[in-house]
């Protein structure tokens, strides 16, 4: 598992990169690499865990495969994304469902990992 700063996806009613209209019922996350779309991840925080589907690309970056699939830290932790925008350092966005299930009160650290099929 990797520990990174998480933010709330928010944007209820908006559309993700997969075409999903964001609601408060579906457990999903955003990771900054399109190759992660539709993969299942386990997210842990505050003594709780939840399985979620990667249904969006972000936060901040869209081509950070060294972080998502490698051993690098999220590029957004540098404070500036690949387009020069100031970031909040987050490496994962959480949907309303995931945010609430994990009892997140503010942006903070979570642990996440891909779930292998059959586990």
N, C-alpha and C positions, 0 to 999 in steps of 0.2 A: 504494500500500500504506500501511497505517497501522500504527504501532508501538504496542503496548499491552502491559500486564502480563498474563500468562497464568497460569492455575492448572490443576491436574489435576482433571478432573471426578470421578474416583474413583467411588464409589457402585456398584461392581460388583454386578450382580444387581438393582439398583433400576430403576425405569421412568422414561424421559424423558417430556417433555410430548407427544411424538409417539406414545407407547405402546411404544417400543423398550426391550427389556430389555438394560441395559448389560452388555457383555462386553469382552474385551480384543482383539477381532479387527477390529472395524469402525472405520474412521477417521471420526470425527464431532467436531463442536464444538458449543458453546452460545454463542449471541449474544443480547443482551437485547432482542429484538423478534420477536414471533411471525410477522411478515411475512417474516422471513428463513428460516423453516423450509423445508427441502428444497432450499435453494440450495446451490451448490458454492462452496467457498472454497479459496484457496491459502494455506497457512500456512508461514512460513519462520523458521528459527532455527538457530543453530550450523552454518551453511553447508549446511543441508539444507532440503528442502521436501517438502510432502505435500498432496495434494488431499483434502478432507474434506467431508462433507455436514453441513449444519446440522440437527441432530436434537433440539435442546433449546433452551430459552429460559433465559437467564441469562448470566453470573453476577449475582447480587444483584437486578438489576432485570429487568422484563419489558416495559417500555414506554420504551425509550431509542432511539427511531427517529432522533433528531437525531445520535446517534453512529453507529448502524449504517448509516444511509442518507445521512447528511449529512456535515458537516465538523466536528462537535463532538467533544470528547473524551468518553470514557465517564463518565457521571454518577457511577459507583462510585468513580472516582478521587478524589472529594471526601472520601472516608473514611466517608461515611454514605449508605446507600441511601435510596430514596424512602419507605421504611417506618421510617426512623430507626435501622436496624441498622448497626453498625460493619462496614465492608467492609475487604477487603485490597487494594482499588484495582484489582482485575482487570477487564479488559474482554472477556475471552474465556475459556471453559473448554475444555480439551482432553481428548479421550478417552484411555484407556490407550494405544491404538494410536498416536495422533498424538503423545502425550507421549513414548513410547518411540522412535518413528521419528525425532523431532527431538532425541533425546538430552538431554531436559530433566532436570536434576537437582533443581531447586527452582523455585518460582515465579519467573518472569523474563520479559523482553521477547520478544515474537514480532512478526513482521510478518504482516498478513493482508490479503486482498482477495477480492472476489467474482470468480469466473471466469465470463466471458461464455460463453454457449453457443457451441460450435463452436471454442473455443480450448483 
